Amino acid sequence: MIRVLIIEDNDSIRENIIEVLTLSGYEVDTAINGKIGIDKALKNKPDIILCDIMMPELDGYGVLYILNKNPETQTIPFIFLTAKADKSDIRKGMELGADDYLTKPFDDAELLRAIECRIKKRDAQQLYYGHTAESLNSLISNKNGLTELKEKMLERSSREYKTNQYIHYEGDRVTGIYYIISGKVKTVKHTKEGRELITGIYREGEYLDLNIISIDCYSDTAIALEATTLSFLPIEQLDRLLFLHPDIGAKFIKILTRNIREKEQRLLQIAYMSVRKRIAEAIIKMAEQNDNGDNSVKITRDNLAALSGTSPETVSRTLSDFKAEGLIEKNAGALLIINFDKLNTLKN
């Protein structure tokens, strides 16, 4: 049963809301002022909070501010009940983190719609993340939160992506980072002519989008190269994680630095290396990332072209040359490296 906490000093309004919600199947708890409301929110962890703004001792803004400072309550949906409808008041509440406003007097239908809307949104987020943000915050706050967090992310906080399914687009607002539980992901940018250029390929056990530490929007588009399972960490939890565990921030910075170096190296290769060298480099790089141990590479012609910064037609011609020279074999959509040393020499 969904638990609703009502923080309202007006007896008549409070009793009316209790009656409506009880008849609608909600479990209701109440508080007659902000201080009592905070105590009950921390103790009982309601599913949603309805809070008046103008109250003695502590107003609604103060209640929301304090609850937002606590990891266990900061993501509980919060709806203001107010007789004030000025834009400045609404803006102030939204900036503090309020989810909605109900202006008094409101009817029963408005009240129920507002609650249902916020509960559905919370449930959708929980389905997507696999964990509520509250539980993530709780794990991070623990002494061993880092270890527990990773274990829980691997167990539950995941989402399945099909081959060629988009994970996020370049220019989208950053929402968090992804950890690859299984599968592979490519990140790409598009030229003005519409040609795709792969900026990175990531595999199981690696993180995506660590550059969110310094940007607000994703710098490239992420696409699943094969059936992939990702774990997601919202940016709010990442910020707290980095604050509580500076060593993890240092580790992420090292990974980010490495990624930047690889991208710079790839750009230099595109600018100065021959097509043959670039394609050889891409094939070897993919082979080194495989766990098969058989020097096989499964990659489409288009992806190989995007990775080496050339056209699919050029890739086809070059692969035919490599095959004629005894460097590779092509079999059922996969490339098998026959002469690794010679191909590596060509790359160098």
MARVO-512738 format. One record per residue (C-alpha): residue number from 1; chain; residue in three letters; x, y negated, z. Coordinates in pm, 1 decimal, always signed. Each point is the difference from the previous one (the first is absolute). Layout:
MARVO-512738
SITE_NUM_A_ALA_X_Y_Z
...
***
This chain:
MARVO-512738
SITE_1_A_MET_+0.0_+0.0_+0.0
SITE_2_A_ILE_+127.8_-347.2_-90.5
SITE_3_A_ARG_+83.2_-213.4_+304.5
SITE_4_A_VAL_-79.1_-372.3_-14.2
SITE_5_A_LEU_+126.9_-251.4_+255.5
SITE_6_A_ILE_-212.9_-316.1_+33.5
SITE_7_A_ILE_+168.5_-299.2_+163.7
SITE_8_A_GLU_-275.4_-258.3_+49.2
SITE_9_A_ASP_-82.8_-228.1_+294.4
SITE_10_A_ASN_-361.3_-68.4_-105.6
SITE_11_A_ASP_-218.2_+262.2_+170.3
SITE_12_A_SER_-286.0_-23.6_-247.7
SITE_13_A_ILE_+220.2_+37.1_-308.8
SITE_14_A_ARG_+203.0_+278.1_+159.0
SITE_15_A_GLU_-306.9_+202.8_+98.8
SITE_16_A_ASN_-153.7_-41.3_-345.9
SITE_17_A_ILE_+316.7_+130.7_-168.3
SITE_18_A_ILE_+16.2_+293.0_+244.1
SITE_19_A_GLU_-357.2_+97.8_-85.7
SITE_20_A_VAL_+54.8_-17.0_-377.1
SITE_21_A_LEU_+325.4_+196.9_+5.2
SITE_22_A_THR_-122.7_+263.0_+245.4
SITE_23_A_LEU_-307.2_+67.3_-214.2
SITE_24_A_SER_+232.2_+29.1_-301.8
SITE_25_A_GLY_+206.0_+274.3_+162.5
SITE_26_A_TYR_+303.1_-196.0_+120.4
SITE_27_A_GLU_+167.4_+40.2_+338.2
SITE_28_A_VAL_+7.9_-346.3_+158.5
SITE_29_A_ASP_+223.3_-157.0_+263.2
SITE_30_A_THR_-25.0_-363.6_+112.3
SITE_31_A_ALA_+194.7_-280.5_+163.9
SITE_32_A_ILE_-132.1_-334.6_+122.0
SITE_33_A_ASN_+323.6_-191.6_-59.5
SITE_34_A_GLY_+327.1_+19.9_-188.8
SITE_35_A_LYS_+215.4_+126.9_+286.0
SITE_36_A_ILE_-228.8_+292.5_+73.9
SITE_37_A_GLY_-24.5_+65.3_-373.0
SITE_38_A_ILE_+376.3_+31.1_-35.6
SITE_39_A_ASP_+18.5_+242.6_+294.1
SITE_40_A_LYS_-271.5_+219.1_-150.0
SITE_41_A_ALA_+153.3_-9.3_-347.2
SITE_42_A_LEU_+337.6_+113.0_+135.6
SITE_43_A_LYS_-155.6_+269.0_+216.9
SITE_44_A_ASN_-263.9_+147.3_-232.4
SITE_45_A_LYS_+137.5_-72.0_-352.4
SITE_46_A_PRO_-334.5_-76.2_-171.6
SITE_47_A_ASP_-48.0_+59.3_-373.0
SITE_48_A_ILE_-112.7_-359.6_-55.8
SITE_49_A_ILE_-28.1_-320.5_+205.3
SITE_50_A_LEU_-270.6_-268.7_-17.9
SITE_51_A_CYS_+113.4_-314.2_+179.7
SITE_52_A_ASP_-151.3_-340.5_+67.2
SITE_53_A_ILE_+228.8_-300.5_-50.2
SITE_54_A_MET_-120.3_-249.2_+260.2
SITE_55_A_MET_+37.7_+168.6_+340.3
SITE_56_A_PRO_+122.9_-109.6_+344.1
SITE_57_A_GLU_+343.3_+101.0_+134.5
SITE_58_A_LEU_+125.2_+130.6_-336.6
SITE_59_A_ASP_-155.8_-76.3_-337.1
SITE_60_A_GLY_-26.8_+235.1_-297.9
SITE_61_A_TYR_+312.7_-135.8_-166.5
SITE_62_A_GLY_+198.8_+83.1_+312.6
SITE_63_A_VAL_-147.6_+350.8_+10.9
SITE_64_A_LEU_+96.3_+67.5_-361.6
SITE_65_A_TYR_+347.3_-146.9_+46.1
SITE_66_A_ILE_+74.7_+221.0_+300.7
SITE_67_A_LEU_-141.4_+317.6_-156.5
SITE_68_A_ASN_+203.1_-61.5_-315.5
SITE_69_A_LYS_+316.9_-7.1_+210.0
SITE_70_A_ASN_-66.7_+351.3_+130.4
SITE_71_A_PRO_+89.1_+286.1_-240.8
SITE_72_A_GLU_-284.6_+213.6_+137.2
SITE_73_A_THR_-272.5_-256.2_-80.4
SITE_74_A_GLN_+135.4_-221.9_-277.5
SITE_75_A_THR_-171.8_+190.9_-282.2
SITE_76_A_ILE_-343.3_+46.6_+158.7
SITE_77_A_PRO_-254.5_-169.3_-232.4
SITE_78_A_PHE_-97.4_-332.4_+158.7
SITE_79_A_ILE_-316.1_-200.5_-78.9
SITE_80_A_PHE_-62.2_-346.7_+143.1
SITE_81_A_LEU_-347.0_-100.7_+116.1
SITE_82_A_THR_-35.6_-375.9_-13.1
SITE_83_A_ALA_-244.0_-285.6_-14.9
SITE_84_A_LYS_+273.0_-204.4_-173.7
SITE_85_A_ALA_+26.3_+36.0_-375.1
SITE_86_A_ASP_+257.3_-266.6_-89.5
SITE_87_A_LYS_+255.0_+105.9_-258.5
SITE_88_A_SER_+284.0_-99.0_+232.7
SITE_89_A_ASP_-133.2_+232.1_+272.1
SITE_90_A_ILE_-39.8_+288.5_-242.8
SITE_91_A_ARG_+347.8_-61.0_-138.6
SITE_92_A_LYS_+149.7_-4.0_+349.5
SITE_93_A_GLY_-160.9_+333.3_+82.1
SITE_94_A_MET_+111.4_+160.8_-325.9
SITE_95_A_GLU_+355.6_-122.1_+49.1
SITE_96_A_LEU_+0.2_+165.7_+342.8
SITE_97_A_GLY_-110.3_+326.2_-162.8
SITE_98_A_ALA_-380.6_+8.5_+27.5
SITE_99_A_ASP_-167.8_+236.7_-246.1
SITE_100_A_ASP_-338.8_-173.9_-24.7
SITE_101_A_TYR_-229.7_-271.9_+134.5
SITE_102_A_LEU_-365.3_+19.1_+100.0
SITE_103_A_THR_-163.4_-338.1_+47.4
SITE_104_A_LYS_-270.5_-21.4_+266.6
SITE_105_A_PRO_-285.0_+55.5_-34.3
SITE_106_A_PHE_+49.4_+315.5_-209.0
SITE_107_A_ASP_-256.2_+272.8_-66.4
SITE_108_A_ASP_+30.4_+370.8_+71.1
SITE_109_A_ALA_+75.9_+88.3_-362.4
SITE_110_A_GLU_+291.5_-248.0_-16.7
SITE_111_A_LEU_+146.5_+142.9_+318.9
SITE_112_A_LEU_-22.4_+361.9_-113.5
SITE_113_A_ARG_+134.7_-75.3_-348.4
SITE_114_A_ALA_+302.4_-181.1_+143.2
SITE_115_A_ILE_+82.2_+290.0_+233.5
SITE_116_A_GLU_-53.8_+267.1_-267.0
SITE_117_A_CYS_+218.7_-190.5_-247.6
SITE_118_A_ARG_+291.3_-27.4_+245.0
SITE_119_A_ILE_-27.1_+363.1_+111.5
SITE_120_A_LYS_+0.7_+118.8_-362.5
SITE_121_A_LYS_+309.7_-207.3_-70.6
SITE_122_A_ARG_+173.9_+140.6_+306.6
SITE_123_A_ASP_-90.5_+356.2_-101.3
SITE_124_A_ALA_+128.9_-60.5_-353.5
SITE_125_A_GLN_+332.1_-124.0_+137.1
SITE_126_A_GLN_+22.6_+297.5_+232.9
SITE_127_A_LEU_-69.6_+238.7_-289.0
SITE_128_A_TYR_+269.2_-166.5_-210.0
SITE_129_A_TYR_+267.0_-26.6_+266.3
SITE_130_A_GLY_-78.6_+329.3_+173.5
SITE_131_A_HIS_+49.6_-183.7_+330.7
SITE_132_A_THR_-161.4_-305.7_+144.8
SITE_133_A_ALA_+228.7_-295.1_+42.6
SITE_134_A_GLU_-58.8_+24.5_+375.4
SITE_135_A_SER_+154.2_+345.9_+19.0
SITE_136_A_LEU_+296.3_-111.1_-211.5
SITE_137_A_ASN_+58.1_-293.5_+230.8
SITE_138_A_SER_-26.5_+227.5_+302.2
SITE_139_A_LEU_+259.5_+236.6_-143.6
SITE_140_A_ILE_+236.6_-282.9_-83.7
SITE_141_A_SER_-36.6_-140.6_+351.1
SITE_142_A_ASN_+109.7_+327.2_+158.1
SITE_143_A_LYS_+364.2_+57.0_+89.7
SITE_144_A_ASN_+24.7_+278.6_-257.2
SITE_145_A_GLY_-246.9_-164.5_-233.1
SITE_146_A_LEU_+225.8_+20.4_-303.1
SITE_147_A_THR_+28.4_+377.8_+9.1
SITE_148_A_GLU_-367.8_+45.3_+78.4
SITE_149_A_LEU_-100.1_-243.0_-272.9
SITE_150_A_LYS_+190.2_+187.9_-268.3
SITE_151_A_GLU_-146.5_+331.8_+115.3
SITE_152_A_LYS_-353.5_-137.9_-2.9
SITE_153_A_MET_+48.4_-162.8_-340.2
SITE_154_A_LEU_+115.9_+333.3_-141.8
SITE_155_A_GLU_-292.9_+182.0_+157.9
SITE_156_A_ARG_-296.4_-224.4_-74.7
SITE_157_A_SER_+67.8_-344.2_-139.0
SITE_158_A_SER_+15.9_+95.1_-366.7
SITE_159_A_ARG_-165.2_-44.6_-336.3
SITE_160_A_GLU_+16.9_+211.4_-315.0
SITE_161_A_TYR_+87.2_-150.5_-339.3
SITE_162_A_LYS_-31.6_+171.9_-335.4
SITE_163_A_THR_+263.3_-17.6_-273.9
SITE_164_A_ASN_+8.8_-349.5_-156.2
SITE_165_A_GLN_-233.6_-140.8_+266.6
SITE_166_A_TYR_+80.9_-358.6_+100.2
SITE_167_A_ILE_+89.1_-59.7_+363.9
SITE_168_A_HIS_+28.0_-378.6_-17.1
SITE_169_A_TYR_+54.4_-266.5_-265.2
SITE_170_A_GLU_+267.8_-264.4_-37.2
SITE_171_A_GLY_-131.3_-324.5_+148.3
SITE_172_A_ASP_-244.4_+169.1_+240.1
SITE_173_A_ARG_+15.7_-130.4_+353.3
SITE_174_A_VAL_+221.7_+214.2_+221.6
SITE_175_A_THR_-192.9_+223.8_+240.6
SITE_176_A_GLY_+273.9_+228.6_+130.9
SITE_177_A_ILE_+260.9_+258.7_-90.7
SITE_178_A_TYR_-37.7_+356.1_-124.1
SITE_179_A_TYR_+191.2_+310.7_+105.5
SITE_180_A_ILE_+13.9_+282.1_-256.2
SITE_181_A_ILE_-102.3_+327.2_+163.0
SITE_182_A_SER_+16.2_+189.5_-330.0
SITE_183_A_GLY_+25.5_-78.6_-370.5
SITE_184_A_LYS_+168.7_-281.7_-189.4
SITE_185_A_VAL_-84.4_-364.9_-66.0
SITE_186_A_LYS_+135.9_-245.3_-253.0
SITE_187_A_THR_-1.4_-376.7_+33.0
SITE_188_A_VAL_-17.9_-200.8_-322.2
SITE_189_A_LYS_-1.9_-350.8_-139.0
SITE_190_A_HIS_-137.6_-100.6_-340.5
SITE_191_A_THR_+168.8_-223.7_-253.6
SITE_192_A_LYS_-183.4_-279.3_-180.8
SITE_193_A_GLU_-34.6_+237.9_-294.0
SITE_194_A_GLY_-177.0_+250.0_+226.2
SITE_195_A_ARG_+287.6_+248.7_+15.1
SITE_196_A_GLU_+43.3_+186.4_+325.6
SITE_197_A_LEU_+329.5_-8.6_+187.7
SITE_198_A_ILE_+47.8_+238.0_+292.8
SITE_199_A_THR_+157.6_-177.8_+296.4
SITE_200_A_GLY_+21.6_+304.2_+225.4
SITE_201_A_ILE_-92.3_+363.6_+49.1
SITE_202_A_TYR_-76.8_+118.5_+352.2
SITE_203_A_ARG_-43.7_+351.0_+131.4
SITE_204_A_GLU_-99.9_+192.8_+310.5
SITE_205_A_GLY_+137.6_-148.6_+321.8
SITE_206_A_GLU_+49.1_-351.0_-140.6
SITE_207_A_TYR_-179.1_-328.4_+65.4
SITE_208_A_LEU_-164.0_-227.4_-255.2
SITE_209_A_ASP_-18.7_-378.8_+9.0
SITE_210_A_LEU_+253.9_-77.9_+271.1
SITE_211_A_ASN_+43.7_-337.8_-169.2
SITE_212_A_ILE_-325.9_-108.1_+168.4
SITE_213_A_ILE_+227.0_-112.4_+284.0
SITE_214_A_SER_+72.2_-313.5_-204.0
SITE_215_A_ILE_-296.9_-38.6_-239.9
SITE_216_A_ASP_-378.1_-37.7_+15.3
SITE_217_A_CYS_-86.7_+176.1_-326.7
SITE_218_A_TYR_+119.6_+325.7_-153.7
SITE_219_A_SER_+282.5_-67.0_-245.1
SITE_220_A_ASP_-80.2_+294.9_-224.2
SITE_221_A_THR_-267.6_+258.1_-77.1
SITE_222_A_ALA_+10.6_+343.9_+166.3
SITE_223_A_ILE_-127.7_+306.7_-186.7
SITE_224_A_ALA_+0.4_+368.0_+97.2
SITE_225_A_LEU_+227.6_+200.9_-231.8
SITE_226_A_GLU_-161.1_+325.4_+113.5
SITE_227_A_ALA_-252.0_+117.0_+257.7
SITE_228_A_THR_+111.8_-201.8_+302.6
SITE_229_A_THR_-91.0_-29.2_+366.8
SITE_230_A_LEU_+73.7_-332.3_+168.7
SITE_231_A_SER_-13.7_-117.4_+357.1
SITE_232_A_PHE_-86.7_-365.8_+54.8
SITE_233_A_LEU_+117.7_-241.9_+270.1
SITE_234_A_PRO_-188.9_-333.4_+13.0
SITE_235_A_ILE_+220.8_-307.2_+5.7
SITE_236_A_GLU_-127.4_-104.5_+344.8
SITE_237_A_GLN_+130.8_+323.4_+152.3
SITE_238_A_LEU_+324.8_-32.1_-196.9
SITE_239_A_ASP_+59.3_-347.2_+147.5
SITE_240_A_ARG_-50.3_+132.1_+351.5
SITE_241_A_LEU_+213.2_+304.9_-74.8
SITE_242_A_LEU_+290.4_-215.3_-114.1
SITE_243_A_PHE_-38.2_-224.2_+303.7
SITE_244_A_LEU_+9.2_+289.3_+247.0
SITE_245_A_HIS_+263.2_+204.3_-184.9
SITE_246_A_PRO_+266.5_-226.1_-158.2
SITE_247_A_ASP_+202.3_+306.8_-100.7
SITE_248_A_ILE_-277.3_+98.5_-240.6
SITE_249_A_GLY_+9.0_-348.7_-148.4
SITE_250_A_ALA_+373.5_+42.5_-58.4
SITE_251_A_LYS_-60.8_+335.6_-167.5
SITE_252_A_PHE_-267.0_-146.7_-226.8
SITE_253_A_ILE_+231.4_-285.5_-94.8
SITE_254_A_LYS_+268.2_+252.7_-102.7
SITE_255_A_ILE_-251.2_+187.6_-215.5
SITE_256_A_LEU_-122.8_-325.6_-150.3
SITE_257_A_THR_+356.5_-110.1_-74.9
SITE_258_A_ARG_+70.4_+329.6_-172.3
SITE_259_A_ASN_-316.7_-32.9_-208.2
SITE_260_A_ILE_+96.2_-351.8_-106.1
SITE_261_A_ARG_+347.6_+117.4_-101.0
SITE_262_A_GLU_-148.0_+281.4_-208.8
SITE_263_A_LYS_-235.3_-240.3_-176.3
SITE_264_A_GLU_+283.0_-243.0_-72.6
SITE_265_A_GLN_+212.8_+284.2_-134.9
SITE_266_A_ARG_-284.3_+114.0_-225.2
SITE_267_A_LEU_-40.9_-351.8_-139.0
SITE_268_A_LEU_+373.5_-18.1_-72.0
SITE_269_A_GLN_-18.9_+335.8_-175.6
SITE_270_A_ILE_-286.4_-119.1_-216.3
SITE_271_A_ALA_+194.0_-314.5_-83.8
SITE_272_A_TYR_+339.6_+156.0_-76.2
SITE_273_A_MET_-15.3_+378.8_-37.9
SITE_274_A_SER_-84.3_+176.0_-324.6
SITE_275_A_VAL_-330.8_+179.3_-39.7
SITE_276_A_ARG_+172.1_+339.6_+15.9
SITE_277_A_LYS_+165.0_-86.6_+329.8
SITE_278_A_ARG_-319.9_-138.5_+149.1
SITE_279_A_ILE_-199.7_+310.7_-89.8
SITE_280_A_ALA_+276.6_+228.5_+125.6
SITE_281_A_GLU_+7.1_-198.9_+325.8
SITE_282_A_ALA_-378.3_+32.9_+41.1
SITE_283_A_ILE_+3.8_+377.0_-63.0
SITE_284_A_ILE_+280.3_+59.0_+250.4
SITE_285_A_LYS_-164.8_-221.1_+260.2
SITE_286_A_MET_-323.5_+197.0_-28.8
SITE_287_A_ALA_+186.8_+332.0_+15.1
SITE_288_A_GLU_+182.8_-106.3_+316.4
SITE_289_A_GLN_-333.4_-76.0_+166.8
SITE_290_A_ASN_-137.0_+348.2_-71.1
SITE_291_A_ASP_+6.1_+271.9_+262.7
SITE_292_A_ASN_-12.9_+281.0_-255.9
SITE_293_A_GLY_+376.7_+32.4_-34.9
SITE_294_A_ASP_-34.2_+103.1_-366.1
SITE_295_A_ASN_+85.6_-334.6_-167.0
SITE_296_A_SER_-352.7_-30.1_-138.3
SITE_297_A_VAL_-180.8_-328.7_-42.1
SITE_298_A_LYS_-374.9_-31.8_-43.4
SITE_299_A_ILE_-77.0_-344.2_-136.7
SITE_300_A_THR_-211.3_-133.7_-284.6
SITE_301_A_ARG_+151.0_-175.0_-298.6
SITE_302_A_ASP_-174.1_-324.5_+96.4
SITE_303_A_ASN_+131.0_+12.5_+357.4
SITE_304_A_LEU_+351.0_+75.3_-118.8
SITE_305_A_ALA_-23.4_-298.1_-235.2
SITE_306_A_ALA_-123.7_-223.7_+282.9
SITE_307_A_LEU_+277.0_+122.2_+228.0
SITE_308_A_SER_+275.3_-60.9_-255.0
SITE_309_A_GLY_-140.0_-325.4_-139.0
SITE_310_A_THR_-58.5_+111.8_-358.5
SITE_311_A_SER_-282.0_+116.5_-225.5
SITE_312_A_PRO_-158.3_+349.2_-2.1
SITE_313_A_GLU_+105.9_+43.4_-363.6
SITE_314_A_THR_+363.7_-69.5_+89.3
SITE_315_A_VAL_-24.0_+250.4_+284.7
SITE_316_A_SER_-126.8_+267.3_-238.7
SITE_317_A_ARG_+285.8_-56.6_-243.3
SITE_318_A_THR_+262.0_-6.4_+274.7
SITE_319_A_LEU_-132.5_+319.5_+163.7
SITE_320_A_SER_+16.0_+171.4_-339.3
SITE_321_A_ASP_+363.3_-110.0_-26.9
SITE_322_A_PHE_+74.5_+127.6_+351.1
SITE_323_A_LYS_-158.3_+333.7_-87.9
SITE_324_A_ALA_+202.5_+25.6_-323.1
SITE_325_A_GLU_+317.4_-72.2_+197.7
SITE_326_A_GLY_-76.9_+279.1_+246.7
SITE_327_A_LEU_-57.7_-231.9_+295.5
SITE_328_A_ILE_-364.2_+84.9_+70.9
SITE_329_A_GLU_-284.7_+230.4_-90.1
SITE_330_A_LYS_-366.9_-97.6_-20.6
SITE_331_A_ASN_-254.2_+246.8_+131.2
SITE_332_A_ALA_-371.1_-47.8_+80.4
SITE_333_A_GLY_+25.7_-369.2_+77.5
SITE_334_A_ALA_+317.8_+39.0_+207.3
SITE_335_A_LEU_+364.2_-74.2_-74.3
SITE_336_A_LEU_+264.5_+251.7_+102.5
SITE_337_A_ILE_+353.8_-134.1_+26.3
SITE_338_A_ILE_+232.9_+251.7_-167.7
SITE_339_A_ASN_+327.2_-189.1_+32.6
SITE_340_A_PHE_-23.5_-217.2_+310.9
SITE_341_A_ASP_+367.4_-104.8_-3.9
SITE_342_A_LYS_-8.7_-117.9_-359.0
SITE_343_A_LEU_-326.9_-186.4_+50.2
SITE_344_A_ASN_+142.1_-161.5_+313.0
SITE_345_A_THR_+313.4_-99.1_-192.3
SITE_346_A_LEU_-219.6_-159.5_-262.9
SITE_347_A_LYS_-178.6_-194.0_+273.1
SITE_348_A_ASN_+329.1_-127.5_+138.2
***
